[in-house]
Amino acid sequence: MQSRLFTQAGRAVSEVGFGAWAIGGSWGDVSDGDAKAALNAALDAGVDFIDTADVYGDGRSEMLIAEVLKARSGPRPFVATKAGRRLSPHNADGYNYANIAGFVERSLRNLQVDCLDLVQLHCPPTEVYYRAEVFDAMDRLVAAGKIRHYGVSVEKVEEAIKAVAFPNVASVQIIYNIFRQRPEDVFFPLARAKGVAVIARVPLASGLLTGKMTAASQFAADDHRAFNRNGEAFDKGETFSGVPYEVALDAVEAVRRLMPAGVAMAPFALRWILMEQAITTVIPGAKTAAQAQMNASASALAPLPAEVMAALREIYTTRIAPHVHHAW
């Protein structure tokens, strides 16, 4: 497992992390045993960056992480969580010190720690990025010893650009994958210049870029891939990266033709992300130990040839960009 520098945290983290949404909820049923096995498999493979949120399973994800880490020896991995989506209604006014501090206290209990490594504002309304008092509140929580660093998880490139205008934003989590390429043109050069860590989320386009889905694939009623295809519950771009399902399936077949023999699509798609030097870590989810091991294997793959990178860009430009490039 290769590592990359998380500049403002002053430490390196594994370039393939573990996204813990799936072990919390909204991805169909995952037993506690399978969830813990997936996380342990990732850690055994050298992963030392875990990303979760207080709303993943209403705290279940955070608590499972705490149980797994308590049972393991050795250096503790870097654990990032998120706050804000517990607000109801979810609006900019809710992002105040009292509410955020309350969410932080809950995450401290769930994760069984005295100080959180990284707290990310969880896809707040765009207006939040124009309120300096929100970032002042995060500074207060750092000063109080409740959090070490803070960042943001964004929906839009423009939100990422605005966020890094605040000097203590240590990281930006953003959707970036073969089907969502706009950040590399617009945001990544700025992130590198400012020393801001970039966490690539939804790296497999909600599983599309595993190559295992078909037009006949069925999803459980509590799986966001069933209930959020048109943004019914949260931003549409979180589900299949906002690409219409049938369009995406055709593009997946074009991607498949570019893969080297003997390499599965998931690590291939993750290796594409890791070709971008602005990326600090990529956080694929996993519901089983086998999935976690496969994701981690991306770090050992050879760099993708220039002609493959160009062909993947062409697939995006011609097939995918008309559906997503303008929206996020």
N, C-alpha and C positions, 0 to 999 in steps of 0.2 A: 504494500500500500504506500503510494507516494503522498507527500504532504505539501501544503502550500501555506504561506504566511498569512495569518489573520492580523493585519498590521497593527490596528489600534488595541488589540488584545495582547499584543506582544508575544504571540506564540504561534506555532504551526498547528494546523489541523489536517486531518485526512482529507484528500481531495474528493473522495466519495464518502458522504455522510449517510445518516439514517433518518429518513423522514417518518415521523411517528404518528401521522394522521390516521393511516390505515389501521393501526393497532388500537386506536381510540374509538373510532366509529365512522359511519357514513360511507363505508366500503363493503357492506355486507358483514355477516357474522364472522368474527375472529375470536377464538377462545383465548382465555388467559394463557394457556399452555403454548398455543401456537405463537401468540404475540411475544411471549418471553423467549421462545426458541428463536424467533426471527431476530430479535434484538441481540441475543447472545451470539448468534452466528455472525452477525455484522461485527460485533466487538471482537470476536475471535479472529476475524479476517483483517483486523487492523483499523477498523473504523473507530474514530475517537471524536466525532462530531455528531450530536443528536439534536434534531429539531422537533419540537412539539408545540403545543398551545393549550391554554387552559380550557378551551371549548372542545378539544378532541375527546369525545366521549364524556363530556362534562367533568373533565379532570381524570378520567380513567387512564389516558395515555401517560400523563405525568406520574400518576401513582404506580403504574406498571414499570416505568423507567426507574423510579426510586427503588422498587423491590429488586429489580435485576441488578442495579448498581450496588445495592447494599450487600448482595450475596457474592459479589466479585471482589477480588483483591487487585492490587496494582494501581497505577495512576488513574484518577477519575477522568472520564472524557469530558469534553466541553459540551454543556447542555444549554441549548437555546430554547426559550419558550416565547409565547406571544400573549398579548393582552389587548382587550378592547371589544372583542366580539361578544362578550357577555352582556354588553349594554343593550337595553331594550327600552325605548327605541335606540337603534344604533345610529347616533348622529354626532356631529362635531362637538356640540355642547357637553356631551358625556365624557369627552376626553379631558377631564380635569384632574387635579392632583388627588383629590379625595377618592375618586373612583379608581384611578390607576393604582394608587397605593393599596386600595382594598384588593384589587386583582393580584397585585404582587404578593401580598400577604398570603393569599390563598395558594398561589403557586409555590411559595416557600414551604407551606405545610405539605402540599401534595408531593413535592420533590424531596422533602425531608432535608433541607439545607438551610443555612443561615444567610446565604447571599446567592443570588441568581447570576450565572455567568453572563447571560445576555437576555434582555427582554426586548421584543420587537413589537411595535404598535401593529396591530393585526388588521391590515387592509382598511385603514380608517377612511372616512369620507375625504374627498380631495381638499375640502376646506381646512382640515386639520393641518395640512402642510403649510398653511399660511398663518398659523397661530403660534407665535413664538412662545406663548405661555405653556403650551403643551410640552415643548422641548425643555423649557425651564423646569417643569414638573419632573421630567426624567432626570435632569441634572440634580434636583433635590434628592431623588431616590438614590442616586449614586453617592452623593455626599452623606446620606444617612446610612450607607453601608448595606442597603437592601439589594442593590444590583451593581454589578461591576461595569457593565457596558450596556448600551442600548442601540437599537437600530429600528428599521421599519420593514414591513412586508407590504409591497405595493401591488396594485393592479396595473397601473399605467406607467409608461416610461416617463411621462411628464412629472408624475408624482415623485419618481426616483430622483429626477434632476432637482426638483425643489427641496427634497429632503436633505440632500447632501450640502445644501447651502448652510445648514446648521452644523457647526464645527465638531460637535461631539457625537454626531451620528456615526457609529462605528461600522455599520453594515446595512446593506439593502438586499432584501430577498425579493426576487423577481422571477416571473415565469420566463423560462428560456429553454427552448428545445428545437429540434429540426423543424417543427411546425410553428415556432414563435421566435423569429430571428431579428426582429426590430431592435432589441436592446443593444446588439453589437454595433449597430450603425450610429445610434443616438446617445446611449448612456455609458457604455463601457469605457470609452476613452476618458470621460470625466471621472469615473470611479477610480481608474488607475492613477490619474493625476492627483487625486485627493487622498489616496491611500485608504479608500473605503472597501471593505470586504464585500464581495458579491456572492450571494447564496442562490444557486439556481434551483428553483422549485418547479413542480409539475414537469420533471424532466422527461418522463415517458408519455406525456400527453394523456394522463389518466389510464395508462395501460395500452393505448393504441400502438405505441412504439415498442411493445414487446412482440408485436407481430402475431399475437395469438387470437385476436378478435376477428369476428366475421359478422356478416349481416344478420346471422341467426343468433348471435350472442345474447344471452339473457342476463339481467342484473337484478339483484334482490331489491325489494321495495325500499329498503333503508340505505341503498347505495346511491350516492349522488349522481352516478352515471345513468340512473333510471329517472331520478326526480328533478334533476337540475339542468337538463340539456338546453333549455331555453332561458336559463337564469331565474327559474321559479323561486329558488331559495337563497341564492347568493350570486355573485357575478358569474355570468355565463362562461367567461374565459377560464374559470377554474375547472370546467368539465370538458374534457377532450380539447383543451386549449382554445375553446371557442370555435373549433372547426366543425362544420356539418359532418355528421358521422359517415355518411356514404362517401362524401368527398375525401375524407381522411382515409377510409379503407382503401380507396384507389391509390392514394399517394403512398400508403404503406407498402403496397405491392411494388411501386416504383423504387422505394427505398430498399426493399428486399433484394432487388436485382444488383445492388451496389455492394452488398455485404461479402466479405471474404469467406471462403469455405471454412466451416468449422466454428464460426463465431455466431452466437445468438444475437437477435436483434436488440435486446435490452442493453447489454454491455456495449454494443456497437453504437447505439444512440447516445449512451452516456459518454463514450469516448469522443463522440463528435462535440459534445459540450465542453469536455476537458481540453479540446484543441484551443479554446479561447483562454488566453492568459489572464484576462481580467477576472475569471471565475476563481473564487477561493475554494468553494466546495459545492458539490451537487448533492441533492438530498432525495434520492428515490425512496419510495416506500416499499415495504415488504410485509406480507402477511404470513410467510413461512420461512423457515431456515434456508431452504433451497433458493428462494427468491433473493434473500439477503446475500447469500454467497455469490449468486450470479451477478448481482449489482456490484459487489465489491470487486469482482474480477475485471471490471472495466479499467481499473487503474493500471493493470498489467498489460493491456493491449498496446500494440504498436501504434504510433501516430497514423492517422488516416492520410492517404496520398492526396496530393493537391487536386488531382483529377476527380477523386471521389468527393472532396469538399466542394468543388465547383458544381458537380452534378447534383449534390444535395441542395445547394443554393438555387439551382435551376428549378428543382422540384418545388421548393418553397415559393419562388418568384412566380411561377406559372400556375401552380395548382392551389396554393394555400394563401398566399399574401392577399389576394382579392377579398378573402373572407375575414382576415384578422389584422392586417398590417395597419389599417387606419383606425382600428378600434382601441388598441391598447399600446 
